[in-house]
Amino acid sequence: MTSPTPTLVRLKLSLLRNGLRQSGGRRAAFVVSAVLAVLFALSQLLGLLLLRGQAHADVVAVTGTAVLALGWAVLPLFFPTGDETLDPTRLVLLPLRPRPLVRALLVTSLVGIGPLFTVLVLAGCALSLAHGPAGYVVAVLAVALALLVCVALARAVAVANVRLLTSRKGRDLAVLSGLLIAVGAQLVNFGAQRLGSAGLGRLRPVADVLSWVPPASAVGAVRAASEGAYGTAVARLALSAALLGLLVVVWARSLTRLMTAPDGSTLGAADAGTRERASSAGLGRLLPGGRTGTVMERSLRYIWRDPKTKAAWVTSLAIGLIVPVFNAVQGTGSVYFACFAAGMLGIQMYNQFGQDTSAFWMVATTVSSARDAYAELRGRALALLLITLPYAVLVTVLTTWLLGSWARLPEVLGLSLALLGAMLATGAWTSARFPYSIPQEGHKNVAPGQAGLAWISIFGGMVAAALLCSPVIALSIWANVSEHGDEWSWLLLPAGAAYGTTLTFLGLRLAAPRTAGRLPEILTAVSKG
């Protein structure tokens, strides 16, 4: 039987080449990303080589290899469409046996920017520890073993979760990547600052453990061979080789099961739909009756099920928490940063009808007066408050606790509530005055030709909300500069809550007649995507 490896390698190259032919923009993006990735990898290689002979070179090399392997393991879960060959179900109709297919896919995985980046970084990690002939020989073996383990790990994880990754739940999981990346970036920043002040010596115990955990153990074997501990070096290389063999076996079994078992995704979807309907019925009993409860339930479903809406909410929730909390943990923040949570979540009130797209016609048929429009807007605002209000309070309390500024809690909470009310008010008005469409396909959040409307709606509304909050901001300034202001600062909590409630009520009242009078224009604007 002819080996499928050359055919699949040519197929991978054809996929890359044909993808670049689709448009000049895609070709330019690929070239720029490839150049930047290679330059970054070369900089890492140079930096690691400069660590040769340093006391903590092995700490950086071993830990870096472990982090690199972790990235290979989790990235297919959050970016399943990044490599089309990660989905072996495309080959299910071809007469291929599992073992030749595994070998072919393993070789195919070595083609691309990712493997090139990984080779350069792994080479830097290994060469930074290599000394003497034995060290260099083991370094070559370590780089090859670590690379194969990373690739096999990515393939095994992808095949084990391919049914999930190609379903709606998989797309929802990909939405969470923004949250994890944002949190991870802040954790890396925080850890780097701590290490910068305390030194890499604090990672020594971690590196000693990781030097026995494959594939980092392969890089750890380079140091052992350079120091003459050949038995330790062989043992660490054997651990990486054993993991590679185990991953290949697991991968082959998962591949066989995937390509021979019937697809139960439909039954799974049906069961999930039954569970969702039961959950929805339970939620409906907790919401108000009439149109308000119906609108709230529909809005909450949008948040849970629509990928674009969910992505916007996840991003807002993440940034609203990360900015105040991480700044407070690093000792550089202010208790007033807690208002960032209310501001980020208040943005979700803008362009309320855009998430409906062309389905807005069903809403429009139920609105015959300003009263109906007011009930529609009120339900959407209450659905937003159901999440935003407790979240804003939680972030404010957490930030205050981290900074130890309990005396400022009523003041900051009052400011947050006033800002939230102002954004709900301006969001309702701009939703009626500047609606725009959100395309369901692709990564764009604004339909072509409507970018100006989006900028006016969001940034104009934010400026207007800040101006509307100026009375509460002025009271807060007075409480901080006045001699006896601290004694009365607690009044900002009820004042801010009352002011925010009043602004929300007035904003909905003013937006309702405009919404009822512009239903055809709104439908036309939100249907362009």
Secondary structure, DSSP 8 states (H G I E B T S, - for coil): ---SHHHHHHHHHHHHHHHHTS-HHHHHHHHHHHHHHHHHHHHHHHHHHHTTT-TTHHHHHHHHHHHHHHHHHHHHHH-TTS-GGG-GGGGTTS---HHHHHHHHHHHTTSSHHHHHHHHHHHHHHHTT--HHHHHHHHHHHHHHHHHHHHHHHHHHHHHTHHHHTSHHHHHHHHHHHHHHHHHHHHHHHHHHHHHHH-GGGGHHHHHHHTTSTTHHHHHHHHHHHTT-HHHHHHHHHHHHHHHHHHHHHHHHHHHHHHHS---HHHHHHHHHHHHHHHHHHHHHHS-SHHHHHHHHHHHHHHHH-HHHHHHHHHHHHHHHHHHHHHHHTT---GGGGHHHHHHHHGGGTTTTGGGGGGHHHHHTT--SHHHHHHHHHHHHHHHHHHHHHHHHHHHHHHHHHHT-GGGHHHHHHHHHHHHHHHHHHHHHHHHHS-----SSSS-SS-TT-HHHHHIIIIIHHHHHHHHTHHHHHHHHHHHHSTTHHHHGGGHHHHHHHHHHHHHHHHHHHHHHHHHHTHHHHHHHHT--
